[in-house]
Amino acid sequence: MDAAKEVLRPLVEVDNPDGLINLGALLAAEDDYEAAGTYFRRASELGDSTGTHNMGSLCFTMGDLEGARDWYTLAVERGELQSIGSLGLISEKLGNQDQAVELWKRGTTADDPGSALHYADWLISKWQSDEAAEALRIAADGALPIAALSYAGILLRKKDRDAANNYVSKAYDAAIRQGHLGDPLGYLMAGITAYSFGNAQMGQEWWNRARGNGAKIDWVVLDATGDVPGLRHLAISQETLDKLGEDGVHLLMQILWAGDCLDCGYPLKGGVPALYVDDQYTRANARLFHFGMCRFPRWNDSALSTFSKDAGISWRAFTAGVPAGGELIPALIVNPSLEVARLIFDDQGWTATGMYGPRSIMSSGLHLQSVWSGLPPKNSDSLAWAFIGDDEVAVAVAGALWSAPAQRQMIALVEQYGGLLLILTSAVGPETPASVEALMDVLESWDSMTRWVPLRT
């Protein structure tokens, strides 16, 4: 920094605008706002619109919104494109939302990425998705990393995978460049992008750089401990970590699996997913999304729950014979929700369980019992019915239908017993094979729940 200042001082002495602006920026980075303002103001007096814009930014940083408005207004009059979005933000903070939106729309039309990003956010809040997507594209093409990553999520929803990958690359390159130019938020976004395509080590390295340069990161990425089922990595908010604790988050990670993003519907694959929690007072839904592209980690305790757009919940099922009393009882084993778990609040705090796991509303509503308590009674309450086909077995419950391939021997068992066991569990992953080992894992899992389902003919 000292060497950079020495190089710039001869330029400053001859009123070179670039020298004035860059020396002011170095001083502002060191929080010497008074000295920085001296050089920005001088550049502005010489007619440089960037110096004028920087005076607005300096006033905003120091909490002087009226001063920021006046400087940004002058910068806009001088043709400084980036000042339009900033002036809109000041108008919003001063309570003039209509003026802010008009400025952002004007800036978007002029291809100002900052205006376009603000305008896209406002349009999304008004459920104007098509126009918001176009505004976000302008912001993404303007080398704003957060916009490029978000626009990649929109492209995934449109099933344009190649273009989405291209914008993820754009986001990564722009974020690294922004970080190298001194903005720690660039390193933060580089980390998010690295996490999103599955490089957890690189993501952590970029976040360490961001923190080292003064960025505060309110998200945490936890790794699985040991060889356990479920997620290997999970991005959560600091508030979620505070509410659940590390042990609680690790338990939640064993319930969830990397199926499909519940926003765009595209597979999560090896990427680090983001956990979004909708708090409903004594219950909460914990769901998985693409980190950055579709959602950021959050604990949402507002009255307004956020809904997924296009994707359904993924499930995985297989058939097996459960040994009992020297016989094999036919069973359909289902993980009904790879990407969703429940959180339950009581005097001990928040505890994770499966969608149909112990203490869940769905479990009690379907009259499930733990597999540890033995075989359930063979009764019919019209809450669930079993069906058979030529080569499959299915179970229908309220709002869901699960099925799996079945050999003729299994179908014959279902017919012989007049029904089957339905076992709902989180122990089955998207690639879990139908095997004896998998069955034993299910029978030993703490959250496996079961009931008898009569055959409907």
N, C-alpha and C positions, 0 to 999 in steps of 0.2 A: 504493500500500500504506500509506504513512504517513497519507494522508487517511482511508483506511478505518479505520485504528486509532484515529484521533482521534474519529471518529464513534462508534465502539463503546465507548470508554472510559467515557463517562457511564453507559451501560447496565451495564457491568461493575461500576462503583462501587455500584450498587444491587442487585447480584446477579441481574440479568436473565439467565436461562439461555441465551437465544438470543445475547445479547451475549457471554457467556462462551465459548460454543461457537465462534462465528464469529471472535472475537479469537484463540482458541486455534488455529483452523484457519489463520489468516493467519501466525501465528508458526511453526506446523509447516511451512508451505510455505517458510519461510525457514530451515528446519532448526534452529530454536531450540526443541528438544524439551522442555527443562527448563521454559521459560516456558509453552509450550503445555500441558504437563501440569498446571501450576498451575491454569489456567483450566478444563481438562476435568474435573479432579478436583473443583473447587469446584461445577461444574454437576452432577456426579454426586452430591455430598453433598446438593445441593438436591433430589435425586430425579429428575433428568432422565436418561432412559435413553440419549439420544444422547451425552451427556457420558460415560456409562459405556462405551458402545460405542467412543467415540473414545479412551478410555484404553486399551482393548484393542488398538486399531489402533496406538497410539503404542508400546505395549510390543512389538508384533509388528515394527514398523519398527526398533526398537532391538535386536531379537534376543532379547527376553525372552519366550520361548514360554510358560513357566509363568505369568508375570504376565498375558500376553494371555489365557490360558485362564481365569484367575480373573475378570478383568474382563468377558470375553465371557459367561461363565456368569451373572454378576450381571445383565448387560444382558438376557440371555434371560429370566431370572426376572422382570425388570421389563417384559417384553413387547416388547422391541426385536427386530423381525422380522429385520432385516438381520444381526443378530449370530448367528443360527442357522448360516448358511452359513460365517461366519468362524470360529465355534467348531468346526465340522466340519473346516475346513482346519487349524486348530491341532491337533486330535485326530489327523489324518492325519500331520502333521509330527512329532508325538510318538509315532508308531508304533501308534496305535490305529485301524486302518482300519475295523473293524466299527462302532465308535462314530461315526466320521466319516460313513460311509454312512447310518447310522440318522438322524443329525442332518440330512443333506442331504435325505433322503426326507421327514422331518418338515417341513422348511422348504419343500420343493416342494409338499407338500400344503397348506401355508398360503399358497401363491403368492408366496414370497420368490424373486425372480429370481436372486439370488446363489447360494442353495442349489440352485435348479433347474439352473443352469449347471454347478455341480460335479457334481450328481447325473447330469446328462446325460453328462458326460465319463466318469464311472465306468461307467454303463450301456453306453456305446459300447465301452469296453474289455472288457466282458463279452459283447459281441455281442447285446445286448438292444435292437435297433434301434427297435422300435415304442414301447416305454416311454421310450427315450431321446428320440425325436422329440417326445413329449408334454411331457417335462421341458424340452426346448429351446424349445418354443413358449411355455411359461410364462416362461422367461428372456427370450425375445424380446419378449413383450408387456410385460415389465417395463422396457423401454427400455434394455436392454443391447445396445450396437451389435454386438459380436462374436456374440452369440446371434442377433440378428435377421438378420445376414448369413448365418450358418450355417444358420438355419432356412429362409432363402430357397433355399439349395442343396437341402435336403430336399424343398421344394415343387417344385423343378424336376425332381427324380427322380420325383416323383408326377405330372409333366406338368401341374402347375397353374401356368402361366406368370403369369397375372394376379396371383395371390396372392403369388407369388415377387417380382414387381416391387414389390408393395406393401410387402413386408418389407425389400427393398433401400432403398426410400425411408425407411422407419422407421429403418433402421440409419444412414442418412446424417444424418437430422435429429437423432437422438439423439446421434450422435458429435459433430456440430458444437456442440450444446448442451453436452455434456460438456466439450469443449475450451474453449468460451467461459467455462465456470464454473471453469476453472483446471486441469483434468486434461489433460496433454499426450497421454495415451493416446487421448483423444477425437479430437484432431487426427490421430493416427496412423490410427485407424479411419476417419475421414472420408476420408483419403487412399486407404486400401485400397478403400473403397466407390467413390470417384470413379474409381480405376483399373479397378474391376470393370465399370463401365458405359462405359469407353472414354475418359474425359476425363483423359488423361495429364497435361496441363498443370495442371489443378485438383488432381489427385492429388499432384503435386510441390509445389504451393503449400501444401497442408495438411501434407505431411511436413516442409517447411521450418519451418512454425509449430511442429510437434511438436518438432523438434530444437532450435528456439530456446527452447522451454520445458523443455528438459532430457530429452526422451525419447531413448532409444537405439534406433535402428532397425536390426535385423540383416538387413534385406532391401534389395535394390537393384533399381531398374527401369532397364534399359538400352534405348536407342533404336537402331534400325537405322542404319547409316551408308550414305548414298547410296541410289541406286535399285537395290536388290538384291532378289532373290526372298526369300520366307519371311516371318517375323514382323516387324512394325514396332516392337513393344515386347515386353519380356519381364521378368517379376518373378522374381528369383532370390534365393537366400540368399547372405549374405556368404561363407559357406564355399564355395559353388559358384563364386563369382567368384574366390576365392583359389586354388582348384584348377585352374580353366580359364584364368583371365586374361581380360581384355576381348576380345582377339582370338579366343580359343577360344569365348567365349560368342557373339560375333558370327558365327562360323562355324556354331555350333549353330543360331542364329536363321535362317540361310539354309537349313538342312535342314528345320526345322519349319514347319508352316503352321497357321493358326487354323481347324481343322476343328471337331470336337465335343469337349466336355469328357469326359475318360475316366472320370468318376465319374457325373455325372447324365445324360450323353448329349446335353445341350442344346447348340446351337452356341455356340462361343466368340465368334463375330462380331467386333465391333470392340473388345471388352474386352481389357484387358491380362491375358494368361494367367499362371498361376503354374507354375513349373517344379519338378517333384518328381523327385528322382534316387534310385533304389535302387542302391546300390553293392554289387557282387558281386565285390569284390577286384580282378580284372583286367578286368572288364567292368562296365558300368552301363547301366541303362535310364533315359532321360530322357523324361518324359511331361508333358503339358499338362493343366491343370485350371482351372476358374473360380477366380480369386484371391479368397480369403476365403470365398466361398460353399461351395466344395467342398474345397479344399486351400490350405494356405499353403506358400510356397516352402521347400524343405528339401533337404539332402543327407543321405539316410538311409544310414548305414553300419553299422546294427545288423544282426544276423543275420536279423531278421524283415523280409521284404519286404512292402510294402503292396499290396493288390490292388484294382483298379478294381471297382466294383460292377455297373454295368448296361451300360456302353457298350462297343461294339466299336471297333476302330481303323478310321478312315476311309481310303479309298483313292480314287484318281482314275485313269482310264485312257482312252486313245484309240488308234485305229489310224492307221497312216501307212505310206507306201512310202519306204524308205530307199534313196537312190541309191548304187549301187555298180557300178563297171565298166560304166557305161552302161545298167544295168538298175535296176528298182525291186524291192527285197526287201521282202516284207510284214513288218510288225512290229506288235506290241502293246506300247505304251509305258505303263508303270504307275508311279505313285507309290504304293507299297504301304502307306505309313504317314504320314499327314499330321501326326499328333500325337505320334509316338514317334521317338526317335533313339537311337543307341547311342553309348556312350563307351568308349574303349579305353585301357588304362593300359600304359605301357611306360617305358623309361628316360628318355624325354623328358617324361613326365607324361601327363595325360589329353588325348585327342584325340577330336573328334566325327566320326561318320560316320552314314550312313543305315542303316536296318534291314537292307537288303541291299547296303550300300555297301562300299567298299574296306576290307579287313581285318575285316569282320564275319563272325561264325560262320555266319550265314544265307547269305552270299555264297559262302563256301568250300563249304558243304554242298550248295549248288545248282550248283556248278561254274561260277560266273559269272566273266567276265573283263571288263576295262575296255573300253569302246567305243573308246578311243584305240588299242587294240592291234590293231584290224582286225576283220574278220568272224570269228565263231567257227566252228569245224568243225561240219559237219552230222553229228551222231551222236546215238544214242539210248541213254540210260542209265536210262530208266524213272523219272527224278526229276521230269519234267514232260511234260505232254501238251497238245497243242492240239486244240481242237474248233471246229466251225463250225456255224452255224444259218442260218436264212433271212436274217437281217439282223444277225448279230453274230458276233464271234470271241471265244473264251475260252481261257484257259490255266489248267490245274490243276497246282498243286504241293502238296507236303506241307502240309496245314493251311490252304490258301488256294485260292480260285478267283477269278480276275479276268476281266472281260469288258468289251467295248465295242462300240458299234454299228459296223457295217461295210457299206459299199456292195457291190453285186454284183461290181464289179471287184476289190475287195480280197479278197473270198471266193474269187474265181477264182484270184487270185495265190497264196493259201494252198494251194489245191488243186494248182495247177501246180507249186509248189515242194515240196509234201508237208510243209509246216510253215511256221514263221515265226520271226522274231527276237523274243525277249522282252527288252525293255529296262527295267530297274528303275532309277529315278532319283528324286531329291528335287526336280528342277527343275520338276515339274508341280504346280501349286497347285489348290485346289478350284474355281477359276473359270477355269483356263487353257483357252483354246479349242483345238480341234484345227486347227492351222494350220502353214504352212511355218515361220513364225517360231518357234513353240513347238518344232517338231522340231529346228530348228537349235540352240536353247537346250539341248535335251536332249543332242544330239550333242557339244556343246562343254562340257557340265557335267563337273566333275572326279569326281563320284561316280556317273555313269551306268555301269551294269554290264549285261552282256548274255550270252545263250547261245542256241543253236538249240533249238527245241522242235518235235519231229516231230508231224505231224498223226495223230490217232487216228481211225480210221473204224470 
